[in-house]
Amino acid sequence: MSSYTSEYPSGLSFDPAYKEFFEDFYATSDTPDAHEKYTTFFTEDATLVMASKEVKGRDQILALRKAMWEKVSSRRHVAEKIFPFGENSNEVMLRGTVRYGLKAGGESGLEWGAYARLRKVDGEVKFEFYQVYLDTAAQSK
């Protein structure tokens, strides 16, 4: 079992490809030099909203991804629970935590929530929309 395995509601079918997608995505998200690979988890025209910053398309997602690593040396996401909007839904809500190792020294962390809408493109799962809700002020504490 992956260290990125999440908990799902019991008795609700959820596509195993979606589960694997989230495990692979958060593992890649926590890999410092995987900027290009990170963008492959999104459709070409995907929208990514990270707190108050919204970007569209892989080029803008790549720029945001690089900016997210400017002040951190490490990160560890835990997507604790993923809640599909019904049987095998391509829409989910997520609840998790993230810990950061800071380049200036020390650690930081916070809780987050997210909404994701997935689409299969040529058999591969991708985000077509992903919005992360977090308190950015909590990072500076």
NORUR-V149158 format. One record per pair of residues at least 6 apart in sequence whose ideal C-beta (glycine too) atoms are under 7 Angstrom apart, sorted by the first residue. I is the first residue (numbers start at 1). J is the second residue. Records with the same first field share a line. If there is no record, write none. Layout:
# NORUR-V149158
I = J  J
This chain:
# NORUR-V149158
2 = 23
4 = 23  26  27  79
5 = 23
6 = 22  79  80  81  82
7 = 80  81
8 = 14  82
9 = 83
12 = 84  87
13 = 87  88
14 = 84  88
15 = 88
17 = 125
18 = 118  125
21 = 125
22 = 79  82
25 = 41
26 = 77  79
28 = 34  37  38  41
29 = 38  77
30 = 75  76  77
32 = 69
35 = 62  65  66
38 = 65
39 = 58  61  62  65
41 = 126  127
42 = 48  58  61  126  127
43 = 119  121  126  127  128
44 = 57  58
45 = 56  57
46 = 61  127  128  129
47 = 54  56  129
48 = 55  61  64  130
49 = 131  132
50 = 64  132
51 = 132  134  136
53 = 64
55 = 61  64
71 = 102  103
72 = 100  101  102  103
73 = 101  102  103
74 = 100  101
75 = 98  99  100
76 = 98  99
77 = 96  98
78 = 96  97
79 = 94  96
80 = 95  96  97
81 = 95
82 = 92  94
83 = 92  93
84 = 92
85 = 91  92
90 = 117  118  119
91 = 117
92 = 116
93 = 113  115
94 = 113  114  116
95 = 113
96 = 112
97 = 109  111
98 = 109  110  112
99 = 107  109
100 = 107  108  109
101 = 107
102 = 108
108 = 139
110 = 134  135  138  139
112 = 132  133  134
113 = 133
114 = 130  131  132  133
115 = 131
116 = 127  130
117 = 128  129
118 = 125  126  127  128
119 = 126  128
